[in-house]
Amino acid sequence: MKGSFHPRNELQLEADAVIIGSGAGGASVADVLTAAGLSIIMLEEGKHIPSSSASPIAREAFSAAWRGGGITASIGWPPITYSEGRCVGGGTEINSAITQRADSDLIDQWRKLNKIENFTPDELAPYYERAETAVNASLTSGPLGRATDILREGGQALGWKVSELKRGQRGCKGANRCSYVCPNGAKQSMAVTLLPKAVDRGMRLLAQTRVDNIRIEKRRVTEVLAQSRDAGGQVVPVRVKAGMVFVCAGAIHTPALLRCSGLRERIGDTLRLHPTIKATALFNEPVDAHQSRLPLTAITEFMPEQRIGGSIFTPAVFGLSLAEDWTNRGDLMRDWRLCGSYYGMIRSRGVGSVRPLPGFDEPLVIFKLAPEDWIALSQVLTRLGQAMFAAGARKVFPSISGHEGWTSPDQVHEFWNKPLPKGATNLMTVHLFSSCPPGEHQDACAVDSYGRVRGVENLFVADASLIPEAPGVNPQMTIMALAFRVAEAALCHSAEERARSAARDIN
């Protein structure tokens, strides 16, 4: 790895590969490449947030670890609020650390639809196993708290399948009680697992470094241009030359960067997400959901199309959720210990797009729900309400502005099989993907079966952008599995290129 300062204070670097983004995808690529002995430079837009010093309820943690303070919205009717990590470790620092594989039937559907080579459940299994091992995925032992019991009791009372969730965690006391930026370092995010390993092997990680452009000449990336902030807050231009470039900036910023760099064919045209609607359940006895942070049981009877689970709960986050209709629900803050926050999530058929905007750091994100999505949301909200009352809820407040709440299970059927009120329904998501789908179906796919951008020999995508469609589960394990696969294929591709070059030199 080489580095020097240009006379105008421009930092010029060289390496075998540059990785843009340090989340689940980027860290997984780094693990593969550094293990192979390559010199690596990783560029991360956000800061390094030490887990031991960050509070999950502090405003500073939100602003430092979350893009836009945790609140960004797509344009559509209604707008869907989405959350992204922007720090070393990316989304793995703020997500729930739930480890799930994509459904085998879905994987087979994606393979056939996009003509993806070597993409069967059996062929992906070793990559999933590697991802689960990397985060020490396991079922959490010991009492899981009342917030978790509510989901289990509600689902079982209705005869629905209920599953305990595996998490990536360290075996320390309280490991099952961490979320957001984990205060005791228990959650196995990339910042405490794969990234330190890669740095120990020699990777150079530049935080607070935003990539502006990827320069391409004669079907090859020639350099990556970025701007970094030094310890004094001054902007330093960065120019990186590398044999391979991996874009791992997430389903929003990966297509935005590629389009800014002149690559537009089928890039950023097929964004998918998991539309999610929440409900607040009020009980007669304390739930104390803040003590467990995240319920570790989910109702999986209707997966992969619909899933019912528990949301992060702290007093601060609960207050923010009530703010969407404070006039009618502000009084619940007095009874916050009696409340739990739960969600219904669907596998949407809607499609969105990502477009960079000149002069703006954040791209334009548009997403339109399909008509069948509205029916699915109505169904999952009804089922969520049923489960809460079956678990003993006194009242349930769906995330619909102006709604007075349900006081009996008979009322939850008001929206069954008819669309929710578009102007009042509040939707959100933390799962975004599919903006650069892979495969050999060139009319539909932005990259080939192994993540290489078409028309560019040494440019690869390895993040949530690659997941062909909405998987209906937490995507982190799939992101990591696909990133491991891309990195291994890139190594083979690079070796083949070198062999061809050597043969040409001999001839």
Buried (B, 14 or more C-beta within 10 A) or exposed (E): BEEEEEEEEEBBBBBBBBBBBBBBBBBBBBBBBBEBEBBBBBBBBBBBBEBEEBBBBBEEBBEBBBBBEBEBBBEBEBBBBBBBBBBBBBBBBBBBBBBBBBBEEBBEEBBEBBBBBEBEBEEBEEBBBBBBEBBBBBEBEEEBBBBBBBBBBBBBBBEBEBBEBBBBBBEEEEBBBBBBBBBBBBBBBBBBBBBBBBBEBEBBBBBBBBBEEBBBEEEBBEBBBBBBBEEEEEEBBBBBBBBBBBBBBBBBBBBBBBBBBEBBBBBBBBBBBBBBBBBBBBBEEEBBBBEBBBBBBBBBBBBBBBBBBBBBBBEBBBBEBBEBBEEBBEEBEEEBBBBBBBBBBBBBBBBBBBBBEEEEEEBBBBBBBEEEBBBBBBBBBBBBBBBBBBBBBBBBBBBBBEBEBBEEBEEBEBBEEEBBEEEBBBBBBBBBBBBBBBBEBEEBBBBBBBBBBBEBBBBBBBBBBBBBBBBBBBBBBBBBBBBBBBBBBBBEBBEEBEEEEEEEEEE
